Amino acid sequence: MSHRLLACAIDHARRQGARLLEACPIDHVKQSKSVTLCIGSTAIFDAAGFETVARRKDGRPLMRLELRA
């Protein structure tokens, strides 16, 4: 479900003219029922084509996806 939600968000941003998207997902979650899962895991953003551009906090990379028309 997370993959589909992210895909829809990317499509919406593209239709609205966004040139890039940024996210700060979670690298690792100890419990699968953790409340932090609503943020999304790094793996989901990796699969969608996001690239890590900075690591300002341990376990929370800044990831970016450049959108092309």
Distance bins in CASP14 RR format, pairs under 12 A and 6 or more apart:
PFRMAT RR
TARGET T0000
AUTHOR 0000-0000-0000
RMODE 2
METHOD distances of the structure
MODEL  1
1 7 0 0 0 0 0 1 0 0 0 0 0
1 8 0 0 0 0 0 1 0 0 0 0 0
1 37 0 0 0 0 0 1 0 0 0 0 0
1 38 0 0 0 0 0 1 0 0 0 0 0
1 40 0 0 0 0 0 1 0 0 0 0 0
1 44 0 0 0 0 0 1 0 0 0 0 0
2 8 0 0 0 0 0 1 0 0 0 0 0
2 9 0 0 0 0 0 1 0 0 0 0 0
2 23 0 0 0 0 0 1 0 0 0 0 0
2 25 0 0 0 0 1 0 0 0 0 0 0
2 26 0 0 0 0 0 1 0 0 0 0 0
2 29 0 0 0 0 0 1 0 0 0 0 0
2 37 0 0 0 0 1 0 0 0 0 0 0
2 38 0 0 0 0 1 0 0 0 0 0 0
2 39 0 0 0 0 0 1 0 0 0 0 0
2 40 1 0 0 1 0 0 0 0 0 0 0
2 41 1 0 0 1 0 0 0 0 0 0 0
2 42 0 0 0 0 0 1 0 0 0 0 0
2 43 0 0 0 0 1 0 0 0 0 0 0
2 44 1 0 1 0 0 0 0 0 0 0 0
2 45 0 0 0 0 1 0 0 0 0 0 0
2 47 0 0 0 0 1 0 0 0 0 0 0
2 48 0 0 0 0 1 0 0 0 0 0 0
3 9 0 0 0 0 0 1 0 0 0 0 0
3 10 0 0 0 0 0 1 0 0 0 0 0
3 40 0 0 0 0 0 1 0 0 0 0 0
3 41 0 0 0 0 0 1 0 0 0 0 0
3 43 0 0 0 0 1 0 0 0 0 0 0
3 44 1 0 1 0 0 0 0 0 0 0 0
3 45 0 0 0 0 1 0 0 0 0 0 0
3 46 0 0 0 0 0 1 0 0 0 0 0
3 47 1 0 0 1 0 0 0 0 0 0 0
3 48 1 0 0 1 0 0 0 0 0 0 0
3 49 0 0 0 0 0 1 0 0 0 0 0
4 10 0 0 0 0 0 1 0 0 0 0 0
4 11 0 0 0 0 0 1 0 0 0 0 0
4 44 0 0 0 0 0 1 0 0 0 0 0
4 47 0 0 0 0 0 1 0 0 0 0 0
4 48 0 0 0 0 0 1 0 0 0 0 0
5 11 0 0 0 0 0 1 0 0 0 0 0
5 12 0 0 0 0 0 1 0 0 0 0 0
5 38 0 0 0 0 0 1 0 0 0 0 0
5 39 0 0 0 0 0 1 0 0 0 0 0
5 40 0 0 0 0 1 0 0 0 0 0 0
5 44 0 0 0 0 1 0 0 0 0 0 0
5 45 0 0 0 0 0 1 0 0 0 0 0
5 48 0 0 0 0 0 1 0 0 0 0 0
6 12 0 0 0 0 0 1 0 0 0 0 0
6 13 0 0 0 0 0 1 0 0 0 0 0
6 21 0 0 0 0 1 0 0 0 0 0 0
6 23 0 0 0 0 1 0 0 0 0 0 0
6 25 0 0 0 0 1 0 0 0 0 0 0
6 39 0 0 0 0 0 1 0 0 0 0 0
6 40 0 0 0 0 1 0 0 0 0 0 0
6 41 0 0 0 0 0 1 0 0 0 0 0
6 42 0 0 0 0 0 1 0 0 0 0 0
6 43 0 0 0 0 0 1 0 0 0 0 0
6 44 1 0 1 0 0 0 0 0 0 0 0
6 45 1 0 0 1 0 0 0 0 0 0 0
6 46 0 0 0 0 0 1 0 0 0 0 0
6 47 0 0 0 0 1 0 0 0 0 0 0
6 48 1 0 1 0 0 0 0 0 0 0 0
6 49 0 0 0 0 1 0 0 0 0 0 0
6 50 0 0 0 0 1 0 0 0 0 0 0
6 63 0 0 0 0 0 1 0 0 0 0 0
6 65 0 0 0 0 1 0 0 0 0 0 0
7 13 0 0 0 0 0 1 0 0 0 0 0
7 14 0 0 0 0 0 1 0 0 0 0 0
7 21 0 0 0 0 0 1 0 0 0 0 0
7 44 0 0 0 0 1 0 0 0 0 0 0
7 45 0 0 0 0 0 1 0 0 0 0 0
7 47 0 0 0 0 1 0 0 0 0 0 0
7 48 1 0 0 1 0 0 0 0 0 0 0
7 49 0 0 0 0 0 1 0 0 0 0 0
7 65 0 0 0 0 0 1 0 0 0 0 0
8 14 0 0 0 0 0 1 0 0 0 0 0
8 15 0 0 0 0 0 1 0 0 0 0 0
8 48 0 0 0 0 0 1 0 0 0 0 0
9 15 0 0 0 0 0 1 0 0 0 0 0
9 16 0 0 0 0 0 1 0 0 0 0 0
9 18 0 0 0 0 0 1 0 0 0 0 0
9 21 1 0 0 1 0 0 0 0 0 0 0
9 22 0 0 0 0 0 1 0 0 0 0 0
9 23 0 0 0 0 1 0 0 0 0 0 0
9 40 0 0 0 0 0 1 0 0 0 0 0
9 44 0 0 0 0 0 1 0 0 0 0 0
9 45 0 0 0 0 0 1 0 0 0 0 0
9 48 0 0 0 0 1 0 0 0 0 0 0
9 50 0 0 0 0 0 1 0 0 0 0 0
9 65 0 0 0 0 0 1 0 0 0 0 0
9 67 0 0 0 0 0 1 0 0 0 0 0
10 16 0 0 0 0 0 1 0 0 0 0 0
10 17 0 0 0 0 0 1 0 0 0 0 0
10 18 0 0 0 0 1 0 0 0 0 0 0
10 20 0 0 0 0 0 1 0 0 0 0 0
10 21 1 0 0 1 0 0 0 0 0 0 0
10 23 0 0 0 0 0 1 0 0 0 0 0
10 44 0 0 0 0 0 1 0 0 0 0 0
10 45 0 0 0 0 0 1 0 0 0 0 0
10 47 0 0 0 0 0 1 0 0 0 0 0
10 48 1 0 0 1 0 0 0 0 0 0 0
10 49 0 0 0 0 1 0 0 0 0 0 0
10 50 0 0 0 0 1 0 0 0 0 0 0
10 65 1 0 0 1 0 0 0 0 0 0 0
10 66 0 0 0 0 0 1 0 0 0 0 0
10 67 1 0 0 1 0 0 0 0 0 0 0
10 68 0 0 0 0 0 1 0 0 0 0 0
11 17 0 0 0 0 0 1 0 0 0 0 0
11 18 0 0 0 0 0 1 0 0 0 0 0
11 21 0 0 0 0 0 1 0 0 0 0 0
11 48 0 0 0 0 0 1 0 0 0 0 0
11 65 0 0 0 0 0 1 0 0 0 0 0
11 67 0 0 0 0 1 0 0 0 0 0 0
12 18 0 0 0 0 1 0 0 0 0 0 0
12 21 0 0 0 0 0 1 0 0 0 0 0
12 67 0 0 0 0 0 1 0 0 0 0 0
13 19 0 0 0 0 1 0 0 0 0 0 0
13 20 0 0 0 0 1 0 0 0 0 0 0
13 21 1 0 1 0 0 0 0 0 0 0 0
13 22 0 0 0 0 0 1 0 0 0 0 0
13 23 0 0 0 0 0 1 0 0 0 0 0
13 48 0 0 0 0 0 1 0 0 0 0 0
13 65 0 0 0 0 1 0 0 0 0 0 0
13 66 0 0 0 0 0 1 0 0 0 0 0
13 67 1 0 0 1 0 0 0 0 0 0 0
13 68 0 0 0 0 0 1 0 0 0 0 0
14 20 0 0 0 0 0 1 0 0 0 0 0
14 21 0 0 0 0 1 0 0 0 0 0 0
14 65 0 0 0 0 1 0 0 0 0 0 0
14 66 0 0 0 0 0 1 0 0 0 0 0
14 67 1 0 1 0 0 0 0 0 0 0 0
14 68 0 0 0 0 1 0 0 0 0 0 0
14 69 1 0 0 1 0 0 0 0 0 0 0
15 67 0 0 0 0 0 1 0 0 0 0 0
15 69 0 0 0 0 0 1 0 0 0 0 0
16 67 0 0 0 0 1 0 0 0 0 0 0
17 67 1 0 0 1 0 0 0 0 0 0 0
17 68 0 0 0 0 0 1 0 0 0 0 0
17 69 0 0 0 0 1 0 0 0 0 0 0
18 64 0 0 0 0 0 1 0 0 0 0 0
18 65 0 0 0 0 1 0 0 0 0 0 0
18 66 0 0 0 0 1 0 0 0 0 0 0
18 67 1 0 1 0 0 0 0 0 0 0 0
18 68 0 0 0 0 0 1 0 0 0 0 0
18 69 0 0 0 0 0 1 0 0 0 0 0
19 64 0 0 0 0 0 1 0 0 0 0 0
19 65 0 0 0 0 0 1 0 0 0 0 0
19 66 1 0 0 1 0 0 0 0 0 0 0
19 67 1 0 1 0 0 0 0 0 0 0 0
19 68 0 0 0 0 1 0 0 0 0 0 0
19 69 0 0 0 0 1 0 0 0 0 0 0
20 49 0 0 0 0 0 1 0 0 0 0 0
20 50 0 0 0 0 1 0 0 0 0 0 0
20 51 0 0 0 0 0 1 0 0 0 0 0
20 53 0 0 0 0 1 0 0 0 0 0 0
20 62 0 0 0 0 0 1 0 0 0 0 0
20 63 0 0 0 0 0 1 0 0 0 0 0
20 64 1 0 1 0 0 0 0 0 0 0 0
20 65 1 0 0 1 0 0 0 0 0 0 0
20 66 1 0 1 0 0 0 0 0 0 0 0
20 67 1 0 0 1 0 0 0 0 0 0 0
20 68 0 0 0 0 0 1 0 0 0 0 0
21 45 0 0 0 0 1 0 0 0 0 0 0
21 48 0 0 0 0 1 0 0 0 0 0 0
21 49 0 0 0 0 0 1 0 0 0 0 0
21 50 1 0 0 1 0 0 0 0 0 0 0
21 51 0 0 0 0 0 1 0 0 0 0 0
21 53 0 0 0 0 0 1 0 0 0 0 0
21 62 0 0 0 0 0 1 0 0 0 0 0
21 63 0 0 0 0 1 0 0 0 0 0 0
21 64 1 0 0 1 0 0 0 0 0 0 0
21 65 1 0 1 0 0 0 0 0 0 0 0
21 66 0 0 0 0 1 0 0 0 0 0 0
21 67 1 0 0 1 0 0 0 0 0 0 0
22 45 0 0 0 0 1 0 0 0 0 0 0
22 50 0 0 0 0 1 0 0 0 0 0 0
22 51 0 0 0 0 0 1 0 0 0 0 0
22 52 0 0 0 0 0 1 0 0 0 0 0
22 53 1 0 0 1 0 0 0 0 0 0 0
22 54 0 0 0 0 1 0 0 0 0 0 0
22 56 0 0 0 0 0 1 0 0 0 0 0
22 61 0 0 0 0 0 1 0 0 0 0 0
22 62 1 0 0 1 0 0 0 0 0 0 0
22 63 1 0 0 1 0 0 0 0 0 0 0
22 64 1 0 1 0 0 0 0 0 0 0 0
22 65 1 0 0 1 0 0 0 0 0 0 0
22 66 0 0 0 0 0 1 0 0 0 0 0
22 67 0 0 0 0 0 1 0 0 0 0 0
23 39 0 0 0 0 1 0 0 0 0 0 0
23 40 0 0 0 0 1 0 0 0 0 0 0
23 41 0 0 0 0 0 1 0 0 0 0 0
23 42 0 0 0 0 1 0 0 0 0 0 0
23 44 0 0 0 0 1 0 0 0 0 0 0
23 45 1 0 1 0 0 0 0 0 0 0 0
23 46 0 0 0 0 0 1 0 0 0 0 0
23 48 0 0 0 0 1 0 0 0 0 0 0
23 49 0 0 0 0 0 1 0 0 0 0 0
23 50 1 0 0 1 0 0 0 0 0 0 0
23 51 0 0 0 0 0 1 0 0 0 0 0
23 52 0 0 0 0 0 1 0 0 0 0 0
23 53 0 0 0 0 0 1 0 0 0 0 0
23 54 0 0 0 0 0 1 0 0 0 0 0
23 60 0 0 0 0 1 0 0 0 0 0 0
23 61 0 0 0 0 1 0 0 0 0 0 0
23 62 1 0 0 1 0 0 0 0 0 0 0
23 63 1 0 1 0 0 0 0 0 0 0 0
23 64 1 0 0 1 0 0 0 0 0 0 0
23 65 0 0 0 0 1 0 0 0 0 0 0
24 36 0 0 0 0 0 1 0 0 0 0 0
24 39 1 0 0 1 0 0 0 0 0 0 0
24 40 0 0 0 0 1 0 0 0 0 0 0
24 41 0 0 0 0 0 1 0 0 0 0 0
24 42 0 0 0 0 1 0 0 0 0 0 0
24 45 0 0 0 0 1 0 0 0 0 0 0
24 50 0 0 0 0 0 1 0 0 0 0 0
24 52 0 0 0 0 0 1 0 0 0 0 0
24 53 0 0 0 0 0 1 0 0 0 0 0
24 54 0 0 0 0 1 0 0 0 0 0 0
24 55 0 0 0 0 0 1 0 0 0 0 0
24 56 0 0 0 0 1 0 0 0 0 0 0
24 57 0 0 0 0 1 0 0 0 0 0 0
24 59 0 0 0 0 1 0 0 0 0 0 0
24 60 1 0 1 0 0 0 0 0 0 0 0
24 61 1 0 0 1 0 0 0 0 0 0 0
24 62 1 0 1 0 0 0 0 0 0 0 0
24 63 1 0 0 1 0 0 0 0 0 0 0
24 64 0 0 0 0 0 1 0 0 0 0 0
25 36 0 0 0 0 1 0 0 0 0 0 0
25 37 0 0 0 0 0 1 0 0 0 0 0
25 38 0 0 0 0 0 1 0 0 0 0 0
25 39 1 0 1 0 0 0 0 0 0 0 0
25 40 1 0 1 0 0 0 0 0 0 0 0
25 41 1 0 1 0 0 0 0 0 0 0 0
25 42 1 0 1 0 0 0 0 0 0 0 0
25 43 0 0 0 0 1 0 0 0 0 0 0
25 44 1 0 0 1 0 0 0 0 0 0 0
25 45 1 0 1 0 0 0 0 0 0 0 0
25 46 0 0 0 0 1 0 0 0 0 0 0
25 47 0 0 0 0 0 1 0 0 0 0 0
25 48 0 0 0 0 0 1 0 0 0 0 0
25 50 0 0 0 0 1 0 0 0 0 0 0
25 52 0 0 0 0 1 0 0 0 0 0 0
25 55 0 0 0 0 0 1 0 0 0 0 0
25 57 0 0 0 0 0 1 0 0 0 0 0
25 59 0 0 0 0 1 0 0 0 0 0 0
25 60 1 0 0 1 0 0 0 0 0 0 0
25 61 1 0 0 1 0 0 0 0 0 0 0
25 62 0 0 0 0 1 0 0 0 0 0 0
25 63 1 0 0 1 0 0 0 0 0 0 0
25 64 0 0 0 0 0 1 0 0 0 0 0
25 65 0 0 0 0 0 1 0 0 0 0 0
26 32 0 0 0 0 0 1 0 0 0 0 0
26 34 0 0 0 0 1 0 0 0 0 0 0
26 35 0 0 0 0 0 1 0 0 0 0 0
26 36 1 0 1 0 0 0 0 0 0 0 0
26 37 1 0 0 1 0 0 0 0 0 0 0
26 38 0 0 0 0 1 0 0 0 0 0 0
26 39 1 0 1 0 0 0 0 0 0 0 0
26 40 1 0 1 0 0 0 0 0 0 0 0
26 41 1 0 1 0 0 0 0 0 0 0 0
26 42 1 0 0 1 0 0 0 0 0 0 0
26 43 0 0 0 0 1 0 0 0 0 0 0
26 44 0 0 0 0 1 0 0 0 0 0 0
26 45 0 0 0 0 1 0 0 0 0 0 0
26 57 0 0 0 0 0 1 0 0 0 0 0
26 58 0 0 0 0 0 1 0 0 0 0 0
26 59 1 0 0 1 0 0 0 0 0 0 0
26 60 1 0 0 1 0 0 0 0 0 0 0
26 61 0 0 0 0 1 0 0 0 0 0 0
26 63 0 0 0 0 0 1 0 0 0 0 0
27 36 0 0 0 0 0 1 0 0 0 0 0
27 39 0 0 0 0 0 1 0 0 0 0 0
27 40 0 0 0 0 0 1 0 0 0 0 0
27 41 1 0 0 1 0 0 0 0 0 0 0
27 42 1 0 1 0 0 0 0 0 0 0 0
27 43 0 0 0 0 1 0 0 0 0 0 0
27 44 0 0 0 0 0 1 0 0 0 0 0
27 45 0 0 0 0 0 1 0 0 0 0 0
27 46 0 0 0 0 0 1 0 0 0 0 0
27 52 0 0 0 0 1 0 0 0 0 0 0
27 55 0 0 0 0 1 0 0 0 0 0 0
27 57 0 0 0 0 1 0 0 0 0 0 0
27 58 0 0 0 0 1 0 0 0 0 0 0
27 59 1 1 0 0 0 0 0 0 0 0 0
27 60 1 0 0 1 0 0 0 0 0 0 0
27 61 1 0 0 1 0 0 0 0 0 0 0
27 62 0 0 0 0 0 1 0 0 0 0 0
27 63 0 0 0 0 0 1 0 0 0 0 0
28 34 0 0 0 0 0 1 0 0 0 0 0
28 36 0 0 0 0 0 1 0 0 0 0 0
28 37 0 0 0 0 0 1 0 0 0 0 0
28 40 0 0 0 0 0 1 0 0 0 0 0
28 41 0 0 0 0 1 0 0 0 0 0 0
28 42 0 0 0 0 1 0 0 0 0 0 0
28 43 0 0 0 0 1 0 0 0 0 0 0
28 58 0 0 0 0 0 1 0 0 0 0 0
28 59 1 0 0 1 0 0 0 0 0 0 0
28 60 0 0 0 0 0 1 0 0 0 0 0
28 61 0 0 0 0 0 1 0 0 0 0 0
29 35 0 0 0 0 1 0 0 0 0 0 0
29 36 1 0 0 1 0 0 0 0 0 0 0
29 37 1 0 1 0 0 0 0 0 0 0 0
29 38 0 0 0 0 0 1 0 0 0 0 0
29 39 0 0 0 0 1 0 0 0 0 0 0
29 40 0 0 0 0 1 0 0 0 0 0 0
29 41 1 0 0 1 0 0 0 0 0 0 0
29 42 0 0 0 0 0 1 0 0 0 0 0
29 43 0 0 0 0 0 1 0 0 0 0 0
29 44 0 0 0 0 0 1 0 0 0 0 0
29 59 0 0 0 0 0 1 0 0 0 0 0
29 60 0 0 0 0 0 1 0 0 0 0 0
30 36 0 0 0 0 1 0 0 0 0 0 0
30 37 0 0 0 0 0 1 0 0 0 0 0
30 59 0 0 0 0 0 1 0 0 0 0 0
31 37 0 0 0 0 1 0 0 0 0 0 0
32 40 0 0 0 0 0 1 0 0 0 0 0
32 41 0 0 0 0 0 1 0 0 0 0 0
34 40 0 0 0 0 0 1 0 0 0 0 0
34 41 0 0 0 0 0 1 0 0 0 0 0
36 59 0 0 0 0 0 1 0 0 0 0 0
36 60 0 0 0 0 1 0 0 0 0 0 0
37 43 0 0 0 0 0 1 0 0 0 0 0
37 44 0 0 0 0 0 1 0 0 0 0 0
38 44 0 0 0 0 0 1 0 0 0 0 0
39 45 0 0 0 0 0 1 0 0 0 0 0
39 59 0 0 0 0 0 1 0 0 0 0 0
39 60 0 0 0 0 1 0 0 0 0 0 0
39 61 0 0 0 0 0 1 0 0 0 0 0
39 63 0 0 0 0 0 1 0 0 0 0 0
40 46 0 0 0 0 0 1 0 0 0 0 0
40 47 0 0 0 0 0 1 0 0 0 0 0
40 48 0 0 0 0 0 1 0 0 0 0 0
40 50 0 0 0 0 0 1 0 0 0 0 0
40 60 0 0 0 0 0 1 0 0 0 0 0
40 61 0 0 0 0 0 1 0 0 0 0 0
40 63 0 0 0 0 0 1 0 0 0 0 0
41 47 0 0 0 0 1 0 0 0 0 0 0
41 48 0 0 0 0 0 1 0 0 0 0 0
41 50 0 0 0 0 0 1 0 0 0 0 0
41 59 0 0 0 0 0 1 0 0 0 0 0
41 60 0 0 0 0 0 1 0 0 0 0 0
41 61 0 0 0 0 0 1 0 0 0 0 0
41 63 0 0 0 0 0 1 0 0 0 0 0
42 48 0 0 0 0 0 1 0 0 0 0 0
42 49 0 0 0 0 0 1 0 0 0 0 0
42 50 0 0 0 0 1 0 0 0 0 0 0
42 51 0 0 0 0 0 1 0 0 0 0 0
42 52 1 0 0 1 0 0 0 0 0 0 0
42 55 0 0 0 0 0 1 0 0 0 0 0
42 59 0 0 0 0 1 0 0 0 0 0 0
42 60 0 0 0 0 1 0 0 0 0 0 0
42 61 1 0 0 1 0 0 0 0 0 0 0
42 62 0 0 0 0 0 1 0 0 0 0 0
42 63 1 0 0 1 0 0 0 0 0 0 0
43 49 0 0 0 0 0 1 0 0 0 0 0
43 50 0 0 0 0 0 1 0 0 0 0 0
43 61 0 0 0 0 0 1 0 0 0 0 0
43 63 0 0 0 0 0 1 0 0 0 0 0
44 50 0 0 0 0 1 0 0 0 0 0 0
44 63 0 0 0 0 0 1 0 0 0 0 0
44 65 0 0 0 0 0 1 0 0 0 0 0
45 51 0 0 0 0 1 0 0 0 0 0 0
45 52 0 0 0 0 1 0 0 0 0 0 0
45 53 0 0 0 0 0 1 0 0 0 0 0
45 60 0 0 0 0 0 1 0 0 0 0 0
45 61 0 0 0 0 1 0 0 0 0 0 0
45 62 0 0 0 0 0 1 0 0 0 0 0
45 63 1 0 1 0 0 0 0 0 0 0 0
45 64 0 0 0 0 1 0 0 0 0 0 0
45 65 1 0 0 1 0 0 0 0 0 0 0
46 52 0 0 0 0 1 0 0 0 0 0 0
46 61 0 0 0 0 1 0 0 0 0 0 0
46 63 1 0 0 1 0 0 0 0 0 0 0
46 65 0 0 0 0 0 1 0 0 0 0 0
47 63 0 0 0 0 0 1 0 0 0 0 0
47 65 0 0 0 0 0 1 0 0 0 0 0
48 63 0 0 0 0 1 0 0 0 0 0 0
48 64 0 0 0 0 0 1 0 0 0 0 0
48 65 1 0 0 1 0 0 0 0 0 0 0
48 67 0 0 0 0 0 1 0 0 0 0 0
49 63 0 0 0 0 1 0 0 0 0 0 0
49 64 0 0 0 0 1 0 0 0 0 0 0
49 65 1 0 1 0 0 0 0 0 0 0 0
49 66 0 0 0 0 1 0 0 0 0 0 0
49 67 0 0 0 0 0 1 0 0 0 0 0
49 68 0 0 0 0 0 1 0 0 0 0 0
50 61 0 0 0 0 1 0 0 0 0 0 0
50 62 0 0 0 0 1 0 0 0 0 0 0
50 63 1 1 0 0 0 0 0 0 0 0 0
50 64 1 0 0 1 0 0 0 0 0 0 0
50 65 1 0 1 0 0 0 0 0 0 0 0
50 66 0 0 0 0 1 0 0 0 0 0 0
50 67 0 0 0 0 0 1 0 0 0 0 0
51 61 0 0 0 0 1 0 0 0 0 0 0
51 62 0 0 0 0 1 0 0 0 0 0 0
51 63 1 0 0 1 0 0 0 0 0 0 0
51 64 1 0 1 0 0 0 0 0 0 0 0
51 65 1 0 0 1 0 0 0 0 0 0 0
51 66 0 0 0 0 1 0 0 0 0 0 0
52 59 0 0 0 0 0 1 0 0 0 0 0
52 60 0 0 0 0 0 1 0 0 0 0 0
52 61 1 0 1 0 0 0 0 0 0 0 0
52 62 1 0 0 1 0 0 0 0 0 0 0
52 63 1 0 1 0 0 0 0 0 0 0 0
52 64 0 0 0 0 1 0 0 0 0 0 0
52 65 0 0 0 0 0 1 0 0 0 0 0
53 61 1 0 0 1 0 0 0 0 0 0 0
53 62 1 0 1 0 0 0 0 0 0 0 0
53 63 1 0 0 1 0 0 0 0 0 0 0
53 64 1 0 1 0 0 0 0 0 0 0 0
53 65 0 0 0 0 0 1 0 0 0 0 0
53 66 0 0 0 0 0 1 0 0 0 0 0
54 60 0 0 0 0 1 0 0 0 0 0 0
54 61 1 0 0 1 0 0 0 0 0 0 0
54 62 1 0 1 0 0 0 0 0 0 0 0
54 63 0 0 0 0 1 0 0 0 0 0 0
54 64 0 0 0 0 1 0 0 0 0 0 0
55 61 1 0 1 0 0 0 0 0 0 0 0
55 62 1 0 0 1 0 0 0 0 0 0 0
55 63 0 0 0 0 0 1 0 0 0 0 0
56 62 1 0 0 1 0 0 0 0 0 0 0
56 63 0 0 0 0 0 1 0 0 0 0 0
END
